[in-house]
């Protein structure tokens, strides 16, 4: 059975700041089997951040829509 961690984005970041945050997060993120991490950023950042996550090939990490 998969477990989920859902993080609701409560920061007021510009897109550039959000991309920087994600790049730093990728350095620390260690995917675990059967664990899904879902981050819920503001809707205006969903498309570019989804592209960033896909480019990194980060497994077990997704964005809430």
PQR file of N, CA, C, O and H, with PARSE charges and radii, in Angstrom:
ATOM      1  N   UNK A   1       0.842  -1.173   0.000 -0.4000 1.5000
ATOM      2  CA  UNK A   1       0.000   0.000   0.000 -0.0000 2.0000
ATOM      3  C   UNK A   1       0.893   1.243   0.000  0.5500 1.7000
ATOM      4  O   UNK A   1       1.830   1.347   0.791 -0.5500 1.4000
ATOM      5  N   UNK A   2       0.592   2.171  -0.888 -0.4000 1.5000
ATOM      6  CA  UNK A   2       1.370   3.410  -0.982 -0.0000 2.0000
ATOM      7  C   UNK A   2       0.979   4.372   0.144  0.5500 1.7000
ATOM      8  O   UNK A   2      -0.165   4.395   0.599 -0.5500 1.4000
ATOM      9  H   UNK A   2      -0.170   2.087  -1.531  0.4000 1.0000
ATOM     10  N   UNK A   3       1.951   5.154   0.573 -0.4000 1.5000
ATOM     11  CA  UNK A   3       1.708   6.218   1.544 -0.0000 2.0000
ATOM     12  C   UNK A   3       1.929   7.547   0.827  0.5500 1.7000
ATOM     13  O   UNK A   3       2.716   7.640  -0.115 -0.5500 1.4000
ATOM     14  H   UNK A   3       2.880   5.136   0.203  0.4000 1.0000
ATOM     15  N   UNK A   4       1.213   8.574   1.295 -0.4000 1.5000
ATOM     16  CA  UNK A   4       1.256   9.878   0.643 -0.0000 2.0000
ATOM     17  C   UNK A   4       1.659  10.965   1.631  0.5500 1.7000
ATOM     18  O   UNK A   4       1.259  10.949   2.795 -0.5500 1.4000
ATOM     19  H   UNK A   4       0.573   8.498   2.060  0.4000 1.0000
ATOM     20  N   UNK A   5       2.450  11.898   1.147 -0.4000 1.5000
ATOM     21  CA  UNK A   5       2.756  13.126   1.865 -0.0000 2.0000
ATOM     22  C   UNK A   5       2.288  14.259   0.963  0.5500 1.7000
ATOM     23  O   UNK A   5       2.730  14.371  -0.181 -0.5500 1.4000
ATOM     24  H   UNK A   5       2.775  11.910   0.201  0.4000 1.0000
ATOM     25  N   UNK A   6       1.406  15.088   1.470 -0.4000 1.5000
ATOM     26  CA  UNK A   6       0.881  16.214   0.696 -0.0000 2.0000
ATOM     27  C   UNK A   6       1.312  17.508   1.367  0.5500 1.7000
ATOM     28  O   UNK A   6       0.998  17.750   2.532 -0.5500 1.4000
ATOM     29  H   UNK A   6       1.046  14.997   2.399  0.4000 1.0000
ATOM     30  N   UNK A   7       2.035  18.337   0.622 -0.4000 1.5000
ATOM     31  CA  UNK A   7       2.541  19.605   1.156 -0.0000 2.0000
ATOM     32  C   UNK A   7       1.815  20.759   0.482  0.5500 1.7000
ATOM     33  O   UNK A   7       1.955  20.972  -0.722 -0.5500 1.4000
ATOM     34  H   UNK A   7       2.290  18.140  -0.324  0.4000 1.0000
ATOM     35  N   UNK A   8       1.048  21.494   1.252 -0.4000 1.5000
ATOM     36  CA  UNK A   8       0.334  22.654   0.732 -0.0000 2.0000
ATOM     37  C   UNK A   8       1.275  23.852   0.747  0.5500 1.7000
ATOM     38  O   UNK A   8       1.820  24.204   1.794 -0.5500 1.4000
ATOM     39  H   UNK A   8       0.934  21.321   2.231  0.4000 1.0000
ATOM     40  N   UNK A   9       1.463  24.467  -0.390 -0.4000 1.5000
ATOM     41  CA  UNK A   9       2.403  25.570  -0.584 -0.0000 2.0000
ATOM     42  C   UNK A   9       1.862  26.823   0.076  0.5500 1.7000
ATOM     43  O   UNK A   9       0.855  27.368  -0.375 -0.5500 1.4000
ATOM     44  H   UNK A   9       1.020  24.181  -1.240  0.4000 1.0000
ATOM     45  N   UNK A  10       2.502  27.288   1.128 -0.4000 1.5000
ATOM     46  CA  UNK A  10       2.044  28.481   1.848 -0.0000 2.0000
ATOM     47  C   UNK A  10       3.016  29.649   1.699  0.5500 1.7000
ATOM     48  O   UNK A  10       2.899  30.641   2.418 -0.5500 1.4000
ATOM     49  H   UNK A  10       3.320  26.845   1.495  0.4000 1.0000
ATOM     50  N   UNK A  11       3.958  29.548   0.790 -0.4000 1.5000
ATOM     51  CA  UNK A  11       4.920  30.636   0.599 -0.0000 2.0000
ATOM     52  C   UNK A  11       4.512  31.481  -0.598  0.5500 1.7000
ATOM     53  O   UNK A  11       3.820  31.010  -1.501 -0.5500 1.4000
ATOM     54  H   UNK A  11       4.052  28.742   0.205  0.4000 1.0000
ATOM     55  N   UNK A  12       4.936  32.696  -0.594 -0.4000 1.5000
ATOM     56  CA  UNK A  12       4.622  33.627  -1.688 -0.0000 2.0000
ATOM     57  C   UNK A  12       5.881  33.838  -2.524  0.5500 1.7000
ATOM     58  O   UNK A  12       6.562  34.857  -2.403 -0.5500 1.4000
ATOM     59  H   UNK A  12       5.498  33.079   0.139  0.4000 1.0000
ATOM     60  N   UNK A  13       6.172  32.865  -3.367 -0.4000 1.5000
ATOM     61  CA  UNK A  13       7.374  32.916  -4.186 -0.0000 2.0000
ATOM     62  C   UNK A  13       7.036  33.294  -5.622  0.5500 1.7000
ATOM     63  O   UNK A  13       5.973  32.957  -6.144 -0.5500 1.4000
ATOM     64  H   UNK A  13       5.619  32.037  -3.465  0.4000 1.0000
ATOM     65  N   UNK A  14       7.967  34.000  -6.238 -0.4000 1.5000
ATOM     66  CA  UNK A  14       7.864  34.225  -7.671 -0.0000 2.0000
ATOM     67  C   UNK A  14       8.191  32.903  -8.359  0.5500 1.7000
ATOM     68  O   UNK A  14       8.653  31.966  -7.709 -0.5500 1.4000
ATOM     69  H   UNK A  14       8.831  34.274  -5.813  0.4000 1.0000
ATOM     70  N   UNK A  15       7.959  32.821  -9.652 -0.4000 1.5000
ATOM     71  CA  UNK A  15       8.287  31.590 -10.366 -0.0000 2.0000
ATOM     72  C   UNK A  15       9.781  31.298 -10.271  0.5500 1.7000
ATOM     73  O   UNK A  15      10.170  30.148 -10.063 -0.5500 1.4000
ATOM     74  H   UNK A  15       7.584  33.582 -10.180  0.4000 1.0000
ATOM     75  N   UNK A  16      10.614  32.308 -10.418 -0.4000 1.5000
ATOM     76  CA  UNK A  16      12.069  32.110 -10.317 -0.0000 2.0000
ATOM     77  C   UNK A  16      12.454  31.585  -8.938  0.5500 1.7000
ATOM     78  O   UNK A  16      13.284  30.682  -8.830 -0.5500 1.4000
ATOM     79  H   UNK A  16      10.298  33.241 -10.587  0.4000 1.0000
ATOM     80  N   UNK A  17      11.866  32.137  -7.894 -0.4000 1.5000
ATOM     81  CA  UNK A  17      12.148  31.678  -6.528 -0.0000 2.0000
ATOM     82  C   UNK A  17      11.658  30.245  -6.324  0.5500 1.7000
ATOM     83  O   UNK A  17      12.317  29.448  -5.656 -0.5500 1.4000
ATOM     84  H   UNK A  17      11.192  32.870  -7.981  0.4000 1.0000
ATOM     85  N   UNK A  18      10.510  29.924  -6.895 -0.4000 1.5000
ATOM     86  CA  UNK A  18       9.970  28.571  -6.774 -0.0000 2.0000
ATOM     87  C   UNK A  18      10.868  27.559  -7.485  0.5500 1.7000
ATOM     88  O   UNK A  18      11.105  26.468  -6.965 -0.5500 1.4000
ATOM     89  H   UNK A  18       9.975  30.572  -7.437  0.4000 1.0000
ATOM     90  N   UNK A  19      11.363  27.912  -8.656 -0.4000 1.5000
ATOM     91  CA  UNK A  19      12.275  27.015  -9.369 -0.0000 2.0000
ATOM     92  C   UNK A  19      13.557  26.801  -8.588  0.5500 1.7000
ATOM     93  O   UNK A  19      14.066  25.681  -8.531 -0.5500 1.4000
ATOM     94  H   UNK A  19      11.171  28.798  -9.078  0.4000 1.0000
ATOM     95  N   UNK A  20      14.085  27.849  -7.990 -0.4000 1.5000
ATOM     96  CA  UNK A  20      15.284  27.725  -7.161 -0.0000 2.0000
ATOM     97  C   UNK A  20      15.011  26.811  -5.976  0.5500 1.7000
ATOM     98  O   UNK A  20      15.839  25.962  -5.646 -0.5500 1.4000
ATOM     99  H   UNK A  20      13.672  28.758  -8.037  0.4000 1.0000
ATOM    100  N   UNK A  21      13.856  26.976  -5.332 -0.4000 1.5000
ATOM    101  CA  UNK A  21      13.491  26.141  -4.191 -0.0000 2.0000
ATOM    102  C   UNK A  21      13.427  24.678  -4.609  0.5500 1.7000
ATOM    103  O   UNK A  21      13.944  23.807  -3.910 -0.5500 1.4000
ATOM    104  H   UNK A  21      13.183  27.666  -5.601  0.4000 1.0000
ATOM    105  N   UNK A  22      12.785  24.403  -5.766 -0.4000 1.5000
ATOM    106  CA  UNK A  22      12.677  23.028  -6.231 -0.0000 2.0000
ATOM    107  C   UNK A  22      14.047  22.436  -6.539  0.5500 1.7000
ATOM    108  O   UNK A  22      14.303  21.276  -6.217 -0.5500 1.4000
ATOM    109  H   UNK A  22      12.365  25.111  -6.334  0.4000 1.0000
ATOM    110  N   UNK A  23      14.918  23.203  -7.147 -0.4000 1.5000
ATOM    111  CA  UNK A  23      16.258  22.688  -7.457 -0.0000 2.0000
ATOM    112  C   UNK A  23      17.019  22.336  -6.186  0.5500 1.7000
ATOM    113  O   UNK A  23      17.751  21.347  -6.161 -0.5500 1.4000
ATOM    114  H   UNK A  23      14.710  24.146  -7.409  0.4000 1.0000
ATOM    115  N   UNK A  24      16.858  23.124  -5.141 -0.4000 1.5000
ATOM    116  CA  UNK A  24      17.480  22.806  -3.854 -0.0000 2.0000
ATOM    117  C   UNK A  24      16.812  21.579  -3.228  0.5500 1.7000
ATOM    118  O   UNK A  24      17.481  20.735  -2.631 -0.5500 1.4000
ATOM    119  H   UNK A  24      16.264  23.927  -5.161  0.4000 1.0000
ATOM    120  N   UNK A  25      15.489  21.490  -3.372 -0.4000 1.5000
ATOM    121  CA  UNK A  25      14.745  20.335  -2.861 -0.0000 2.0000
ATOM    122  C   UNK A  25      15.209  19.049  -3.540  0.5500 1.7000
ATOM    123  O   UNK A  25      15.365  18.024  -2.877 -0.5500 1.4000
ATOM    124  H   UNK A  25      14.946  22.175  -3.857  0.4000 1.0000
ATOM    125  N   UNK A  26      15.431  19.093  -4.862 -0.4000 1.5000
ATOM    126  CA  UNK A  26      15.868  17.908  -5.599 -0.0000 2.0000
ATOM    127  C   UNK A  26      17.189  17.358  -5.049  0.5500 1.7000
ATOM    128  O   UNK A  26      17.408  16.147  -5.068 -0.5500 1.4000
ATOM    129  H   UNK A  26      15.303  19.926  -5.400  0.4000 1.0000
ATOM    130  N   UNK A  27      18.058  18.227  -4.566 -0.4000 1.5000
ATOM    131  CA  UNK A  27      19.336  17.783  -4.009 -0.0000 2.0000
ATOM    132  C   UNK A  27      19.148  16.991  -2.715  0.5500 1.7000
ATOM    133  O   UNK A  27      19.966  16.130  -2.391 -0.5500 1.4000
ATOM    134  H   UNK A  27      17.880  19.211  -4.550  0.4000 1.0000
ATOM    135  N   UNK A  28      18.086  17.277  -1.982 -0.4000 1.5000
ATOM    136  CA  UNK A  28      17.833  16.627  -0.693 -0.0000 2.0000
ATOM    137  C   UNK A  28      16.827  15.483  -0.778  0.5500 1.7000
ATOM    138  O   UNK A  28      16.784  14.627   0.105 -0.5500 1.4000
ATOM    139  H   UNK A  28      17.421  17.976  -2.245  0.4000 1.0000
ATOM    140  N   UNK A  29      16.034  15.465  -1.820 -0.4000 1.5000
ATOM    141  CA  UNK A  29      14.940  14.503  -1.942 -0.0000 2.0000
ATOM    142  C   UNK A  29      15.465  13.103  -2.223  0.5500 1.7000
ATOM    143  O   UNK A  29      16.242  12.892  -3.154 -0.5500 1.4000
ATOM    144  H   UNK A  29      16.070  16.161  -2.538  0.4000 1.0000
ATOM    145  N   UNK A  30      15.037  12.168  -1.422 -0.4000 1.5000
ATOM    146  CA  UNK A  30      15.405  10.758  -1.596 -0.0000 2.0000
ATOM    147  C   UNK A  30      14.119   9.948  -1.769  0.5500 1.7000
ATOM    148  O   UNK A  30      13.441   9.664  -0.782 -0.5500 1.4000
ATOM    149  H   UNK A  30      14.405  12.339  -0.666  0.4000 1.0000
ATOM    150  N   UNK A  31      13.777   9.576  -2.983 -0.4000 1.5000
ATOM    151  CA  UNK A  31      12.543   8.811  -3.190 -0.0000 2.0000
ATOM    152  C   UNK A  31      12.578   7.504  -2.399  0.5500 1.7000
ATOM    153  O   UNK A  31      13.620   6.858  -2.279 -0.5500 1.4000
ATOM    154  H   UNK A  31      14.328   9.807  -3.785  0.4000 1.0000
ATOM    155  N   UNK A  32      11.441   7.139  -1.875 -0.4000 1.5000
ATOM    156  CA  UNK A  32      11.317   5.885  -1.131 -0.0000 2.0000
ATOM    157  C   UNK A  32      10.245   5.027  -1.797  0.5500 1.7000
ATOM    158  O   UNK A  32       9.245   5.548  -2.290 -0.5500 1.4000
ATOM    159  H   UNK A  32      10.595   7.663  -1.972  0.4000 1.0000
ATOM    160  N   UNK A  33      10.454   3.723  -1.810 -0.4000 1.5000
ATOM    161  CA  UNK A  33       9.433   2.851  -2.402 -0.0000 2.0000
ATOM    162  C   UNK A  33       8.089   3.045  -1.693  0.5500 1.7000
ATOM    163  O   UNK A  33       8.028   3.192  -0.472 -0.5500 1.4000
ATOM    164  H   UNK A  33      11.267   3.300  -1.410  0.4000 1.0000
ATOM    165  N   UNK A  34       7.045   3.041  -2.469 -0.4000 1.5000
ATOM    166  CA  UNK A  34       5.675   3.137  -1.969 -0.0000 2.0000
ATOM    167  C   UNK A  34       5.371   4.440  -1.242  0.5500 1.7000
ATOM    168  O   UNK A  34       4.415   4.503  -0.470 -0.5500 1.4000
ATOM    169  H   UNK A  34       7.094   2.921  -3.460  0.4000 1.0000
ATOM    170  N   UNK A  35       6.171   5.486  -1.475 -0.4000 1.5000
ATOM    171  CA  UNK A  35       5.891   6.795  -0.894 -0.0000 2.0000
ATOM    172  C   UNK A  35       5.702   7.801  -2.028  0.5500 1.7000
ATOM    173  O   UNK A  35       6.565   7.942  -2.895 -0.5500 1.4000
ATOM    174  H   UNK A  35       6.948   5.434  -2.103  0.4000 1.0000
ATOM    175  N   UNK A  36       4.590   8.484  -2.013 -0.4000 1.5000
ATOM    176  CA  UNK A  36       4.283   9.507  -3.010 -0.0000 2.0000
ATOM    177  C   UNK A  36       4.292  10.867  -2.327  0.5500 1.7000
ATOM    178  O   UNK A  36       3.588  11.067  -1.338 -0.5500 1.4000
ATOM    179  H   UNK A  36       3.889   8.370  -1.309  0.4000 1.0000
ATOM    180  N   UNK A  37       5.078  11.797  -2.840 -0.4000 1.5000
ATOM    181  CA  UNK A  37       5.148  13.152  -2.303 -0.0000 2.0000
ATOM    182  C   UNK A  37       4.436  14.072  -3.295  0.5500 1.7000
ATOM    183  O   UNK A  37       4.775  14.112  -4.478 -0.5500 1.4000
ATOM    184  H   UNK A  37       5.651  11.634  -3.644  0.4000 1.0000
ATOM    185  N   UNK A  38       3.454  14.803  -2.796 -0.4000 1.5000
ATOM    186  CA  UNK A  38       2.655  15.701  -3.639 -0.0000 2.0000
ATOM    187  C   UNK A  38       2.783  17.110  -3.075  0.5500 1.7000
ATOM    188  O   UNK A  38       2.503  17.346  -1.900 -0.5500 1.4000
ATOM    189  H   UNK A  38       3.179  14.771  -1.835  0.4000 1.0000
ATOM    190  N   UNK A  39       3.204  18.036  -3.918 -0.4000 1.5000
ATOM    191  CA  UNK A  39       3.347  19.432  -3.506 -0.0000 2.0000
ATOM    192  C   UNK A  39       2.268  20.236  -4.227  0.5500 1.7000
ATOM    193  O   UNK A  39       2.033  20.046  -5.420 -0.5500 1.4000
ATOM    194  H   UNK A  39       3.432  17.844  -4.872  0.4000 1.0000
ATOM    195  N   UNK A  40       1.617  21.133  -3.491 -0.4000 1.5000
ATOM    196  CA  UNK A  40       0.510  21.916  -4.042 -0.0000 2.0000
ATOM    197  C   UNK A  40       0.895  23.394  -4.120  0.5500 1.7000
ATOM    198  O   UNK A  40       0.561  24.172  -3.225 -0.5500 1.4000
ATOM    199  H   UNK A  40       1.808  21.287  -2.521  0.4000 1.0000
ATOM    200  N   UNK A  41       1.605  23.786  -5.204 -0.4000 1.5000
ATOM    201  CA  UNK A  41       1.961  25.198  -5.377 -0.0000 2.0000
ATOM    202  C   UNK A  41       0.779  25.986  -5.943  0.5500 1.7000
ATOM    203  O   UNK A  41      -0.244  25.396  -6.290 -0.5500 1.4000
ATOM    204  H   UNK A  41       1.875  23.154  -5.930  0.4000 1.0000
ATOM    205  N   UNK A  42       0.906  27.304  -6.040 -0.4000 1.5000
ATOM    206  CA  UNK A  42      -0.164  28.095  -6.649 -0.0000 2.0000
ATOM    207  C   UNK A  42      -0.405  27.657  -8.101  0.5500 1.7000
ATOM    208  O   UNK A  42       0.515  27.228  -8.797 -0.5500 1.4000
ATOM    209  H   UNK A  42       1.737  27.783  -5.758  0.4000 1.0000
ATOM    210  N   UNK A  43      -1.649  27.778  -8.530 -0.4000 1.5000
ATOM    211  CA  UNK A  43      -2.032  27.334  -9.878 -0.0000 2.0000
ATOM    212  C   UNK A  43      -1.203  27.996 -10.973  0.5500 1.7000
ATOM    213  O   UNK A  43      -0.928  27.367 -11.994 -0.5500 1.4000
ATOM    214  H   UNK A  43      -2.396  28.127  -7.965  0.4000 1.0000
ATOM    215  N   UNK A  44      -0.801  29.248 -10.785 -0.4000 1.5000
ATOM    216  CA  UNK A  44      -0.052  29.943 -11.838 -0.0000 2.0000
ATOM    217  C   UNK A  44       1.337  29.351 -12.053  0.5500 1.7000
ATOM    218  O   UNK A  44       1.961  29.605 -13.083 -0.5500 1.4000
ATOM    219  H   UNK A  44      -1.024  29.760  -9.955  0.4000 1.0000
ATOM    220  N   UNK A  45       1.832  28.561 -11.089 -0.4000 1.5000
ATOM    221  CA  UNK A  45       3.159  27.951 -11.218 -0.0000 2.0000
ATOM    222  C   UNK A  45       3.108  26.476 -11.614  0.5500 1.7000
ATOM    223  O   UNK A  45       4.156  25.858 -11.798 -0.5500 1.4000
ATOM    224  H   UNK A  45       1.325  28.354 -10.253  0.4000 1.0000
ATOM    225  N   UNK A  46       1.924  25.905 -11.749 -0.4000 1.5000
ATOM    226  CA  UNK A  46       1.815  24.465 -11.993 -0.0000 2.0000
ATOM    227  C   UNK A  46       2.531  24.003 -13.262  0.5500 1.7000
ATOM    228  O   UNK A  46       3.347  23.084 -13.200 -0.5500 1.4000
ATOM    229  H   UNK A  46       1.072  26.407 -11.599  0.4000 1.0000
ATOM    230  N   UNK A  47       2.247  24.613 -14.393 -0.4000 1.5000
ATOM    231  CA  UNK A  47       2.814  24.144 -15.670 -0.0000 2.0000
ATOM    232  C   UNK A  47       4.339  24.224 -15.686  0.5500 1.7000
ATOM    233  O   UNK A  47       4.981  23.224 -16.007 -0.5500 1.4000
ATOM    234  H   UNK A  47       1.584  25.360 -14.442  0.4000 1.0000
ATOM    235  N   UNK A  48       4.957  25.376 -15.352 -0.4000 1.5000
ATOM    236  CA  UNK A  48       6.416  25.413 -15.414 -0.0000 2.0000
ATOM    237  C   UNK A  48       7.087  24.516 -14.367  0.5500 1.7000
ATOM    238  O   UNK A  48       8.152  23.956 -14.627 -0.5500 1.4000
ATOM    239  H   UNK A  48       4.435  26.188 -15.092  0.4000 1.0000
ATOM    240  N   UNK A  49       6.480  24.378 -13.200 -0.4000 1.5000
ATOM    241  CA  UNK A  49       7.077  23.508 -12.182 -0.0000 2.0000
ATOM    242  C   UNK A  49       6.916  22.037 -12.556  0.5500 1.7000
ATOM    243  O   UNK A  49       7.793  21.224 -12.262 -0.5500 1.4000
ATOM    244  H   UNK A  49       5.614  24.833 -12.989  0.4000 1.0000
ATOM    245  N   UNK A  50       5.816  21.693 -13.193 -0.4000 1.5000
ATOM    246  CA  UNK A  50       5.643  20.315 -13.665 -0.0000 2.0000
ATOM    247  C   UNK A  50       6.711  19.988 -14.697  0.5500 1.7000
ATOM    248  O   UNK A  50       7.268  18.891 -14.680 -0.5500 1.4000
ATOM    249  H   UNK A  50       5.104  22.353 -13.432  0.4000 1.0000
ATOM    250  N   UNK A  51       7.006  20.924 -15.597 -0.4000 1.5000
ATOM    251  CA  UNK A  51       8.060  20.714 -16.591 -0.0000 2.0000
ATOM    252  C   UNK A  51       9.413  20.517 -15.911  0.5500 1.7000
ATOM    253  O   UNK A  51      10.209  19.675 -16.329 -0.5500 1.4000
ATOM    254  H   UNK A  51       6.554  21.815 -15.611  0.4000 1.0000
ATOM    255  N   UNK A  52       9.665  21.290 -14.871 -0.4000 1.5000
ATOM    256  CA  UNK A  52      10.926  21.176 -14.133 -0.0000 2.0000
ATOM    257  C   UNK A  52      11.046  19.797 -13.488  0.5500 1.7000
ATOM    258  O   UNK A  52      12.106  19.174 -13.552 -0.5500 1.4000
ATOM    259  H   UNK A  52       9.019  21.973 -14.531  0.4000 1.0000
ATOM    260  N   UNK A  53       9.975  19.321 -12.873 -0.4000 1.5000
ATOM    261  CA  UNK A  53       9.990  17.997 -12.236 -0.0000 2.0000
ATOM    262  C   UNK A  53      10.191  16.908 -13.280  0.5500 1.7000
ATOM    263  O   UNK A  53      10.951  15.967 -13.050 -0.5500 1.4000
ATOM    264  H   UNK A  53       9.114  19.827 -12.821  0.4000 1.0000
ATOM    265  N   UNK A  54       9.521  17.020 -14.421 -0.4000 1.5000
ATOM    266  CA  UNK A  54       9.675  16.020 -15.478 -0.0000 2.0000
ATOM    267  C   UNK A  54      11.090  16.022 -16.033  0.5500 1.7000
ATOM    268  O   UNK A  54      11.643  14.960 -16.321 -0.5500 1.4000
ATOM    269  H   UNK A  54       8.904  17.784 -14.607  0.4000 1.0000
ATOM    270  N   UNK A  55      11.684  17.203 -16.188 -0.4000 1.5000
ATOM    271  CA  UNK A  55      13.052  17.302 -16.704 -0.0000 2.0000
ATOM    272  C   UNK A  55      14.045  16.645 -15.752  0.5500 1.7000
ATOM    273  O   UNK A  55      15.032  16.054 -16.191 -0.5500 1.4000
ATOM    274  H   UNK A  55      11.235  18.065 -15.954  0.4000 1.0000
ATOM    275  N   UNK A  56      13.787  16.747 -14.457 -0.4000 1.5000
ATOM    276  CA  UNK A  56      14.663  16.140 -13.450 -0.0000 2.0000
ATOM    277  C   UNK A  56      14.464  14.633 -13.368  0.5500 1.7000
ATOM    278  O   UNK A  56      15.337  13.915 -12.880 -0.5500 1.4000
ATOM    279  H   UNK A  56      12.985  17.228 -14.101  0.4000 1.0000
ATOM    280  N   UNK A  57      13.311  14.149 -13.847 -0.4000 1.5000
ATOM    281  CA  UNK A  57      13.026  12.713 -13.752 -0.0000 2.0000
ATOM    282  C   UNK A  57      12.854  12.266 -12.315  0.5500 1.7000
ATOM    283  O   UNK A  57      13.229  11.150 -11.955 -0.5500 1.4000
ATOM    284  H   UNK A  57      12.602  14.732 -14.243  0.4000 1.0000
ATOM    285  N   UNK A  58      12.287  13.136 -11.493 -0.4000 1.5000
ATOM    286  CA  UNK A  58      12.139  12.846 -10.073 -0.0000 2.0000
ATOM    287  C   UNK A  58      10.979  11.890  -9.856  0.5500 1.7000
ATOM    288  O   UNK A  58       9.833  12.218 -10.164 -0.5500 1.4000
ATOM    289  H   UNK A  58      11.982  14.043 -11.786  0.4000 1.0000
ATOM    290  N   UNK A  59      11.273  10.711  -9.327 -0.4000 1.5000
ATOM    291  CA  UNK A  59      10.264   9.682  -9.111 -0.0000 2.0000
ATOM    292  C   UNK A  59       9.583   9.861  -7.759  0.5500 1.7000
ATOM    293  O   UNK A  59      10.219  10.226  -6.770 -0.5500 1.4000
ATOM    294  H   UNK A  59      12.204  10.446  -9.076  0.4000 1.0000
ATOM    295  N   UNK A  60       8.295   9.601  -7.734 -0.4000 1.5000
ATOM    296  CA  UNK A  60       7.538   9.680  -6.496 -0.0000 2.0000
ATOM    297  C   UNK A  60       7.154  11.092  -6.096  0.5500 1.7000
ATOM    298  O   UNK A  60       6.593  11.296  -5.020 -0.5500 1.4000
ATOM    299  H   UNK A  60       7.778   9.305  -8.537  0.4000 1.0000
ATOM    300  N   UNK A  61       7.447  12.072  -6.944 -0.4000 1.5000
ATOM    301  CA  UNK A  61       7.129  13.462  -6.655 -0.0000 2.0000
ATOM    302  C   UNK A  61       6.183  13.986  -7.730  0.5500 1.7000
ATOM    303  O   UNK A  61       6.419  13.803  -8.924 -0.5500 1.4000
ATOM    304  H   UNK A  61       7.903  11.906  -7.819  0.4000 1.0000
ATOM    305  N   UNK A  62       5.115  14.635  -7.294 -0.4000 1.5000
ATOM    306  CA  UNK A  62       4.181  15.210  -8.255 -0.0000 2.0000
ATOM    307  C   UNK A  62       3.576  16.476  -7.685  0.5500 1.7000
ATOM    308  O   UNK A  62       3.787  16.816  -6.521 -0.5500 1.4000
ATOM    309  H   UNK A  62       4.922  14.783  -6.324  0.4000 1.0000
ATOM    310  N   UNK A  63       2.822  17.168  -8.520 -0.4000 1.5000
ATOM    311  CA  UNK A  63       2.153  18.399  -8.114 -0.0000 2.0000
ATOM    312  C   UNK A  63       0.656  18.162  -8.064  0.5500 1.7000
ATOM    313  O   UNK A  63       0.102  17.444  -8.897 -0.5500 1.4000
ATOM    314  H   UNK A  63       2.650  16.892  -9.466  0.4000 1.0000
ATOM    315  N   UNK A  64       0.009  18.764  -7.090 -0.4000 1.5000
ATOM    316  CA  UNK A  64      -1.448  18.682  -6.983 -0.0000 2.0000
ATOM    317  C   UNK A  64      -2.079  19.663  -7.956  0.5500 1.7000
ATOM    318  O   UNK A  64      -1.612  20.791  -8.115 -0.5500 1.4000
ATOM    319  H   UNK A  64       0.458  19.347  -6.414  0.4000 1.0000
ATOM    320  N   UNK A  65      -3.121  19.226  -8.590 -0.4000 1.5000
ATOM    321  CA  UNK A  65      -3.848  20.121  -9.501 -0.0000 2.0000
ATOM    322  C   UNK A  65      -5.263  20.299  -9.019  0.5500 1.7000
ATOM    323  O   UNK A  65      -6.043  21.016  -9.645 -0.5500 1.4000
ATOM    324  H   UNK A  65      -3.500  18.309  -8.462  0.4000 1.0000
TER
END
